[in-house]
């Protein structure tokens, strides 16, 4: 029998997740607006950005139908975000830091929830990390692919995938520790919240202080005579 995901059992964090999904939808819809696409394309971009990762995760887990099409509240939230961005896109473009922080919150929540749900379905730690990464990153990847853009996970030189990877690894460690040491629900929730905060901090600090990962080692090969 599958265990419930801890953060999904808390009303406060469910509200935060809806806010994160709404803002992810705004970013997806905004990308379509910049391409001068019609309202249908804006709604599709918003929906796929916010829920595409969860759809892939649930499909791979066999948790059908995926929440991205089965949860009326989530679907309506993403569609509403598309409508809002179609009308208020000039104002939304000026909310850069608000969008970055909220997007980072979504990144952390999706990474933790995706990994925890995979573990609850009996997946191994490695598989759960991959599925947690899919949950956090695949929506934006699909958005950029359908809009013919270089995916943000590659284009953005600041830490984006790295914080979500760290969050997924730590979620597996917390889950294993809870099972081994029989910690209570409150302890597990507190640790999951700490992981989300860490992911948000890593993402926001990398943008604020322009922290990037190093590239390939620069080497000069002498020209042959």
C-alpha positions as CSV (number, residue, x, y, z in Angstrom):
1,X,0.0,0.0,0.0
2,X,1.4,3.4,-1.0
3,X,2.2,5.9,1.7
4,X,1.0,9.5,1.3
5,X,3.6,12.2,0.4
6,X,4.2,14.1,3.6
7,X,4.0,17.7,2.2
8,X,0.8,16.8,0.4
9,X,-0.9,16.2,3.8
10,X,-0.3,19.7,5.0
11,X,-2.8,22.4,3.9
12,X,-0.2,25.2,4.1
13,X,2.2,23.5,1.8
14,X,-0.6,22.5,-0.6
15,X,-1.5,26.2,-0.8
16,X,2.2,27.0,-1.5
17,X,2.2,24.3,-4.2
18,X,-0.8,25.8,-5.9
19,X,0.9,29.2,-5.8
20,X,4.1,27.6,-7.3
21,X,2.1,25.9,-10.0
22,X,0.3,29.1,-10.8
23,X,3.6,31.0,-11.2
24,X,5.1,28.2,-13.2
25,X,2.1,28.5,-15.5
26,X,2.7,32.3,-15.7
27,X,6.3,31.7,-16.8
28,X,5.2,29.2,-19.4
29,X,2.4,31.4,-20.8
30,X,4.8,34.4,-20.8
31,X,7.2,32.5,-23.0
32,X,4.4,31.9,-25.5
33,X,3.3,35.5,-25.4
34,X,6.9,36.6,-26.3
35,X,6.6,34.3,-29.3
36,X,3.3,36.1,-30.2
37,X,1.3,32.9,-30.2
38,X,-2.5,32.8,-29.8
39,X,-4.4,32.1,-26.6
40,X,-4.6,28.4,-27.1
41,X,-0.8,28.1,-27.4
42,X,-0.5,30.3,-24.3
43,X,-2.8,27.9,-22.3
44,X,-0.9,24.8,-23.5
45,X,2.5,26.4,-22.6
46,X,1.2,27.3,-19.2
47,X,-0.2,23.8,-18.6
48,X,2.8,21.9,-19.8
49,X,5.2,24.1,-17.9
50,X,3.4,23.7,-14.6
51,X,2.3,20.0,-14.8
52,X,4.3,18.4,-17.6
53,X,6.9,17.0,-15.2
54,X,4.3,15.5,-12.9
55,X,2.6,13.9,-15.9
56,X,5.8,12.2,-17.0
57,X,6.5,11.1,-13.4
58,X,3.0,9.6,-12.9
59,X,3.1,7.9,-16.3
60,X,6.4,6.2,-15.5
61,X,5.1,5.2,-12.0
62,X,1.9,3.8,-13.4
63,X,-0.1,6.2,-11.3
64,X,-2.8,6.7,-13.9
65,X,-4.4,8.9,-14.8
66,X,-1.7,11.5,-14.0
67,X,-2.5,14.3,-11.6
68,X,-1.8,16.8,-14.4
69,X,-5.0,15.8,-16.2
70,X,-7.0,14.2,-13.3
71,X,-6.7,16.9,-10.6
72,X,-9.3,19.5,-11.5
73,X,-7.9,22.1,-9.1
74,X,-4.4,21.8,-10.6
75,X,-5.6,21.9,-14.2
76,X,-7.9,24.9,-13.6
77,X,-5.0,26.7,-11.8
78,X,-2.7,26.4,-14.8
79,X,-5.4,27.5,-17.2
80,X,-6.2,30.5,-15.0
81,X,-2.5,31.4,-15.1
82,X,-2.5,31.3,-18.9
83,X,-5.5,33.6,-19.0
84,X,-3.9,36.0,-16.5
85,X,-0.6,36.2,-18.4
86,X,-2.5,36.8,-21.7
87,X,-4.0,39.9,-20.2
88,X,-1.3,41.1,-17.7
89,X,1.9,40.1,-19.4
90,X,3.4,43.7,-19.4
91,X,3.1,43.9,-15.6
92,X,4.2,40.3,-15.0
93,X,7.5,40.9,-16.9
94,X,8.4,43.5,-14.3
95,X,8.0,41.1,-11.4
96,X,11.4,39.4,-12.1
97,X,12.6,38.7,-8.6
98,X,9.1,37.7,-7.4
99,X,9.0,35.2,-10.3
100,X,12.5,33.9,-9.6
101,X,11.7,33.3,-5.9
102,X,8.3,31.6,-6.6
103,X,9.8,29.5,-9.4
104,X,12.5,28.4,-7.0
105,X,9.8,27.4,-4.5
106,X,8.2,25.3,-7.2
107,X,11.5,23.8,-8.1
108,X,12.0,22.7,-4.4
109,X,8.5,21.5,-3.9
110,X,8.3,19.5,-7.1
111,X,11.7,17.9,-6.4
112,X,10.8,16.9,-2.9
113,X,7.3,15.8,-3.8
114,X,8.3,14.0,-6.9
115,X,11.1,12.1,-5.1
116,X,8.9,11.3,-2.1
117,X,6.0,10.0,-4.3
118,X,8.4,7.7,-6.2
119,X,9.8,6.3,-3.0
120,X,6.2,5.8,-1.7
121,X,5.5,3.8,-4.8
122,X,8.4,1.5,-3.9
123,X,11.0,2.8,-6.4
124,X,14.7,2.6,-5.6
125,X,16.6,5.7,-4.4
126,X,18.3,6.2,-7.8
127,X,15.0,5.9,-9.8
128,X,13.3,8.3,-7.3
129,X,16.0,10.9,-7.8
130,X,15.5,10.7,-11.6
131,X,11.7,11.0,-11.2
132,X,12.1,13.9,-8.8
133,X,14.3,15.6,-11.3
134,X,11.7,15.0,-14.0
135,X,9.0,16.4,-11.8
136,X,11.0,19.6,-11.2
137,X,12.5,20.2,-14.6
138,X,10.6,18.4,-17.4
139,X,7.8,20.9,-17.6
140,X,10.1,23.7,-18.5
141,X,12.0,21.4,-20.9
142,X,8.8,20.5,-22.7
143,X,7.8,24.1,-22.9
144,X,11.0,25.2,-24.5
145,X,10.9,22.3,-26.9
146,X,7.4,23.1,-28.2
147,X,8.4,26.8,-28.4
148,X,11.6,26.0,-30.3
149,X,13.9,27.4,-27.6
150,X,17.1,26.1,-26.1
151,X,15.9,24.5,-22.9
152,X,16.3,26.7,-19.8
153,X,17.9,23.9,-17.9
154,X,20.8,24.2,-20.4
155,X,20.5,27.8,-21.3
156,X,20.4,29.2,-17.8
157,X,24.0,29.3,-16.5
158,X,23.0,29.8,-12.9
159,X,22.2,26.9,-10.7
160,X,18.9,25.4,-11.8
161,X,19.2,21.6,-12.1
162,X,21.8,21.5,-9.4
163,X,19.5,22.6,-6.5
164,X,16.8,20.2,-7.6
165,X,19.3,17.4,-7.7
166,X,20.5,18.2,-4.2
167,X,16.9,18.3,-3.0
168,X,16.1,14.9,-4.5
169,X,19.2,13.3,-3.0
170,X,18.4,14.8,0.5
171,X,14.8,13.6,0.2
172,X,16.0,10.0,-0.4
173,X,18.3,10.4,2.7
174,X,15.4,11.7,4.8
175,X,13.0,9.0,3.7
176,X,15.6,6.2,4.4
177,X,16.3,7.8,7.8
178,X,12.6,8.0,8.7
179,X,12.2,4.3,7.9
180,X,15.3,3.2,9.7
181,X,14.9,5.3,12.8
182,X,11.1,5.3,12.9
183,X,10.9,9.1,13.1
184,X,7.5,10.7,13.4
185,X,5.6,12.6,10.7
186,X,6.4,16.0,12.3
187,X,10.2,15.3,12.0
188,X,9.9,14.1,8.4
189,X,7.8,17.2,7.5
190,X,10.3,19.5,9.1
191,X,13.2,18.0,7.2
192,X,11.3,18.1,3.9
193,X,10.6,21.8,4.6
194,X,14.3,22.4,5.3
195,X,15.2,20.7,1.9
196,X,12.7,23.0,0.1
197,X,14.2,26.1,1.8
198,X,17.8,24.9,0.8
199,X,16.8,24.4,-2.8
200,X,15.2,27.9,-2.9
201,X,18.3,29.4,-1.3
202,X,20.7,27.8,-3.7
203,X,18.7,28.9,-6.7
204,X,18.1,32.5,-5.6
205,X,21.7,33.0,-4.4
206,X,23.1,31.7,-7.6
207,X,21.1,34.3,-9.5
208,X,21.7,37.1,-7.1
209,X,25.5,36.6,-7.0
210,X,25.9,35.3,-10.5
211,X,27.2,31.9,-9.3
212,X,27.7,29.4,-12.2
213,X,29.1,26.0,-12.6
214,X,32.5,25.7,-14.4
215,X,32.6,24.7,-18.0
216,X,35.0,22.4,-19.8
217,X,38.7,22.7,-19.0
218,X,40.3,25.2,-21.3
219,X,43.2,23.7,-23.2
220,X,45.4,25.0,-26.0
221,X,46.9,22.4,-28.3
222,X,50.1,23.5,-29.9
223,X,49.8,23.8,-33.7
224,X,51.8,21.2,-35.6
225,X,54.7,22.5,-37.7
